[in-house]
Structures are given as structure tokens and as C-alpha cells.
Amino acid sequence: MPRYLVQRHFTDGLHIPVDAEGAKSCSTVVHSNAELGVTWVHSYVSIDKSVTYCVYDGPSEDAIRRAADASGLPADQVTEVRVLDPYFYH
């Protein structure tokens, strides 16, 4: 399955509460993605919460973009990526 890096910009910042409501929001995204064969692996959030870098597995860039749309999330840049492990060379 291809892996993608999705960059998202949030003008007002991304604010997910650390409580049951936040967990529900994340769970909703996970279930919506699954309907399109997309898996959210993990995300990185900038300190000011204005940008996220999210790692996804999915069948195509189009599926990644459709999953973002279904969840009401921006997908400013979607890039197919491969793993580069620096320890491979040791």
C-alpha cells in the first residue's frame, strides 16, 4: 500500500481537546477514512498548531484527498513517500 505525507494548514490553528470529545473527533476521521481504504498512521503538529504533517497509507492520492474532503480537513499538499532509514547503512 502506498504511503503519503499530507501537509495541512489551519489558519486559526488545530485545536483538538484532550478529552472524550477530542477522542471522538479522531475516531470519526479514522472511520471515515476506512470507508475509502485509507489509514491514518500518525501526525506531527507545528508548535503554533498552524500546520500538520500527517502520514497516511492509502490506495491512491485521490483516495487520500477524498478522505480529507469527507472529514472536512484541508489537504494542501499530498506527496507519495518512501521510508529512508538511516540505520540501514550501518
C-alpha positions as CSV (number, residue, x, y, z in Angstrom):
1,M,0.0,0.0,0.0
2,P,1.4,3.4,-0.9
3,R,2.3,5.9,1.9
4,Y,1.6,9.6,1.7
5,L,2.6,12.7,3.6
6,V,-0.2,15.2,3.8
7,Q,0.5,18.8,4.7
8,R,-2.4,20.8,6.1
9,H,-2.6,24.5,7.1
10,F,-5.0,25.7,9.7
11,T,-5.4,29.5,9.8
12,D,-6.9,29.5,13.3
13,G,-4.8,26.6,14.5
14,L,-5.7,23.0,15.0
15,H,-7.4,22.6,18.4
16,I,-8.3,19.0,19.4
17,P,-9.3,18.8,23.1
18,V,-7.5,16.2,25.1
19,D,-10.7,14.6,26.4
20,A,-13.6,12.3,25.2
21,E,-14.7,14.9,22.6
22,G,-11.2,15.0,21.1
23,A,-11.0,11.2,21.0
24,K,-14.4,11.1,19.3
25,S,-13.2,13.6,16.6
26,C,-10.2,11.5,15.9
27,S,-12.2,8.3,15.8
28,T,-14.7,9.8,13.4
29,V,-11.8,10.6,11.0
30,V,-10.4,7.1,11.3
31,H,-13.8,5.5,10.5
32,S,-14.5,7.9,7.6
33,N,-11.0,7.1,6.1
34,A,-11.6,3.4,6.4
35,E,-14.6,3.7,4.0
36,L,-12.1,4.8,1.3
37,G,-9.3,2.3,2.2
38,V,-7.2,5.0,3.9
39,T,-5.4,4.5,7.2
40,W,-4.1,7.5,9.3
41,V,-0.7,6.3,10.7
42,H,0.2,9.4,12.7
43,S,0.7,13.2,12.6
44,Y,3.1,15.9,13.5
45,V,1.8,19.3,14.6
46,S,3.8,22.5,14.5
47,I,4.3,24.2,17.8
48,D,1.9,27.0,16.9
49,K,-0.7,24.4,15.7
50,S,-1.0,26.0,12.3
51,V,0.4,23.2,10.2
52,T,0.2,19.4,10.4
53,Y,2.2,16.8,8.6
54,C,0.2,13.6,8.5
55,V,1.3,10.1,7.4
56,Y,-1.3,8.0,5.7
57,D,-1.5,4.7,3.9
58,G,-4.0,4.5,1.0
59,P,-4.6,3.1,-2.4
60,S,-4.0,6.5,-4.3
61,E,-3.5,10.2,-3.9
62,D,-7.2,10.6,-5.0
63,A,-8.4,8.4,-2.1
64,I,-6.3,10.4,0.3
65,R,-7.8,13.7,-1.0
66,R,-11.4,12.3,-0.9
67,A,-10.9,11.1,2.7
68,A,-9.7,14.6,3.7
69,D,-12.8,16.1,2.0
70,A,-15.1,13.6,3.7
71,S,-13.6,14.6,7.1
72,G,-13.7,18.3,6.3
73,L,-9.9,18.6,6.5
74,P,-7.6,20.5,4.2
75,A,-5.1,18.6,2.1
76,D,-2.8,21.4,0.9
77,Q,-0.1,19.1,-0.3
78,V,-0.2,15.3,-0.8
79,T,3.1,13.6,-1.6
80,E,3.8,9.9,-2.0
81,V,6.8,8.9,0.1
82,R,9.1,6.0,0.9
83,V,10.9,5.2,4.1
84,L,14.6,6.2,4.4
85,D,16.1,4.6,7.4
86,P,19.5,6.0,8.4
87,Y,20.3,2.8,10.3
88,F,20.0,0.7,7.2
89,Y,23.5,2.0,6.2
90,H,25.2,0.9,9.5
